[in-house]
Amino acid sequence: MASLMKYIYFVLGLYVADAIISLAFLSTMVAFLHTSGAGPFNVGFPAGETFKMHGEPLKLLTNHGHTTNGAGGTAVVLVGAGGLIALILEHKSRKKYDKSSGAFFAWAIMVVLSWLLVLTALIYTYVLQSKTGKQVIDLTVLSENPYPAKYPLDSWTPENWYKEVLNLPLEDDKDRVIIAYVLRIMRGWKYNLIAFFLVGFTLSSLVVTELLRSRKQSAKYGRTPQYVEHK
């Protein structure tokens, strides 16, 4: 079997790029939650009465975002930056000793663990989205808890909460435009997790296969870590 290193370099670049996209989506969402997303928003009743609502519910679920943030950071720093170092050391080891390096083995473990963290974030996010996806905001309860109080019923992911906020009779069209824009970002983050997972799986498969191929080839020819001088 031929070396898979050129494919590993390419897929590693995709993996890091996807991680950066995921982190960018998350940063946009977090910035929104701490600024315009916190409200208050003006909400109107059909009778013409208006009240202010807090932009966030009392029970806002964000741990799946923290998990995704950890997966993205791990992919960029440990798999991306660490991978460049490991691959350089691997190249030198194969050139001098004609065998795989310990750094490549350690990096292979990190790649698999990183992919498993992405898998965890993917499952966690979609389970929470599904679990809270059919909830609706009770306008009467909302009006009884005006700003600065927060809506007390149920637990909400940011995406499902602001999706329901858009169904309220918001008085300011600017609020509606901003929320709709950030909702697209939130959905992009959720769907990007699928691509993140698939690219991570591909990278893990390539790295593990290449590691096994190299070790099998070394064992086949009885190679030892003996320095080879290149003139």
C-alpha positions in Angstrom: 0.0 0.0 0.0 1.3 3.4 -0.9 1.8 6.2 1.7 -1.3 8.2 2.6 0.7 11.2 3.8 -0.4 13.6 1.0 -4.0 12.8 1.7 -3.5 13.3 5.4 -2.1 16.8 4.8 -5.0 17.7 2.6 -7.7 16.4 5.0 -6.0 17.9 8.0 -6.3 21.3 6.3 -10.0 20.7 5.8 -10.4 19.6 9.4 -8.8 22.7 10.8 -10.7 25.0 8.4 -14.0 23.4 9.4 -13.0 23.8 13.1 -12.3 27.5 12.5 -15.7 27.9 10.8 -17.4 26.2 13.8 -15.6 28.5 16.2 -16.6 31.5 14.1 -20.3 30.5 14.2 -20.1 30.0 18.0 -18.4 33.4 18.5 -21.1 35.1 16.5 -23.8 33.4 18.6 -22.1 34.2 21.9 -21.6 37.8 20.9 -25.3 38.0 20.0 -26.4 36.5 23.4 -24.4 39.1 25.3 -25.5 42.1 23.2 -28.7 42.5 21.2 -29.9 39.0 21.9 -30.3 39.9 25.6 -33.0 42.4 24.7 -35.3 43.9 25.8 -37.7 43.4 23.0 -41.0 45.2 22.6 -43.9 42.7 22.2 -47.4 43.7 21.4 -50.8 42.2 22.2 -53.6 42.1 19.6 -55.5 44.6 21.7 -52.7 47.1 21.3 -50.9 46.7 24.6 -47.2 46.5 24.6 -44.7 45.1 27.1 -40.9 44.5 27.2 -39.6 41.0 27.3 -36.1 39.8 28.3 -34.2 38.5 25.3 -33.2 35.3 27.1 -35.3 32.7 28.9 -34.5 31.8 32.5 -33.2 28.3 31.6 -31.0 28.7 28.6 -29.0 25.6 27.6 -25.5 26.3 26.4 -23.4 23.2 27.4 -23.6 21.8 23.9 -22.0 25.1 22.7 -19.2 24.7 25.2 -18.7 21.1 24.0 -18.5 22.3 20.4 -16.1 25.1 21.4 -13.9 22.5 23.0 -14.0 20.3 20.0 -13.1 23.2 17.7 -10.3 24.4 19.9 -8.8 20.9 20.2 -9.0 20.5 16.4 -7.2 23.8 15.7 -4.5 23.6 18.5 -3.8 20.0 19.2 -4.7 18.4 15.9 -3.8 21.3 13.6 -0.7 23.0 15.2 0.3 19.8 17.0 -0.1 17.9 13.7 2.3 20.1 11.8 5.0 19.4 14.4 4.2 15.7 14.4 4.2 15.4 10.7 7.6 17.3 10.4 9.1 14.9 13.0 7.5 11.9 11.1 9.1 13.1 7.9 12.5 13.4 9.6 12.2 10.0 11.3 11.3 8.2 8.1 14.2 9.9 6.3 16.8 9.2 8.9 15.6 6.0 10.5 13.2 4.7 7.9 10.5 4.2 10.5 7.5 6.0 12.1 8.1 8.3 15.0 6.6 8.3 18.5 5.3 11.8 17.8 3.1 10.5 14.9 1.7 7.7 17.1 0.9 10.2 19.9 -0.7 12.6 17.3 -2.8 9.7 15.9 -4.3 9.1 19.3 -5.0 12.8 19.6 -6.7 12.8 16.2 -9.0 10.0 17.2 -9.9 11.6 20.6 -10.6 14.9 18.8 -13.0 13.2 16.4 -14.7 11.5 19.3 -15.2 14.9 21.0 -16.7 16.2 17.7 -19.0 13.1 17.7 -20.0 14.0 21.3 -20.8 17.6 20.4 -22.8 16.4 17.4 -25.0 14.0 19.4 -25.4 16.4 22.3 -26.5 19.3 20.0 -29.0 17.3 18.0 -30.5 15.5 21.1 -31.0 18.9 22.8 -32.5 20.4 19.7 -34.9 17.5 19.2 -35.8 17.5 22.9 -36.7 21.2 23.1 -37.8 21.6 19.4 -41.6 21.4 20.0 -41.8 23.9 22.8 -43.7 27.2 22.3 -43.6 30.5 24.3 -46.8 31.1 26.2 -47.5 34.8 25.5 -49.7 35.2 28.6 -46.9 33.8 30.9 -44.4 36.0 29.1 -46.4 39.1 29.7 -46.7 38.2 33.4 -42.9 38.2 33.6 -41.9 41.4 31.8 -38.3 42.7 31.6 -36.0 42.4 33.6 -37.7 39.1 34.6 -37.0 36.1 32.3 -39.5 33.6 30.8 -39.7 30.9 33.5 -41.1 27.9 31.6 -39.1 25.0 30.1 -35.4 24.8 29.1 -34.3 26.2 25.7 -31.4 25.9 23.3 -30.6 29.3 21.8 -31.8 28.2 18.4 -35.2 26.9 19.5 -35.8 29.9 21.8 -35.1 32.6 19.2 -37.1 30.6 16.6 -40.1 31.0 18.9 -39.3 34.6 19.6 -39.7 35.3 15.9 -43.2 33.9 16.2 -44.1 36.6 18.7 -45.7 39.9 17.7 -42.4 41.9 18.0 -42.9 45.6 17.6 -39.5 46.5 16.1 -38.7 45.0 12.7 -35.0 45.6 13.3 -35.1 43.1 16.2 -36.7 40.6 13.8 -34.1 41.1 11.1 -31.2 40.6 13.6 -32.7 37.5 15.2 -33.4 36.0 11.8 -29.8 36.6 10.7 -28.3 35.0 13.9 -30.7 32.1 13.6 -29.2 31.3 10.2 -25.8 31.3 11.9 -27.0 29.0 14.7 -28.4 26.6 12.1 -25.2 26.8 10.1 -23.2 25.8 13.3 -25.5 22.8 13.8 -25.3 21.6 10.2 -21.5 22.3 10.1 -21.1 19.8 12.9 -22.1 17.0 10.5 -19.3 18.1 8.1 -16.9 18.5 11.0 -17.7 14.9 12.1 -17.3 13.4 8.6 -14.0 15.2 7.9 -12.7 14.1 11.4 -13.7 10.5 10.6 -11.9 10.6 7.3 -8.8 12.1 8.9 -8.8 9.6 11.7 -9.2 6.7 9.3 -6.3 8.0 7.1 -4.0 8.6 10.1 -4.6 5.2 11.7 -4.3 3.4 8.4 -1.0 5.1 7.6 0.3 4.4 11.1 -0.5 0.7 10.7 0.9 0.6 7.2 4.2 2.1 8.3 4.6 -0.2 11.2 3.6 -3.2 9.2 6.1 -2.3 6.5 8.9 -1.7 9.1 8.2 -5.1 10.7 8.1 -6.8 7.3 11.6 -5.7 6.4 12.9 -6.0 9.9 13.9 -2.3 10.1 15.5 -1.0 13.2 16.0 2.6 14.3 19.4 2.8 12.7 20.6 6.2 11.5 20.9 6.4 7.7 23.3 9.1 6.6 22.2 10.9 3.4 25.0 12.6 1.5 
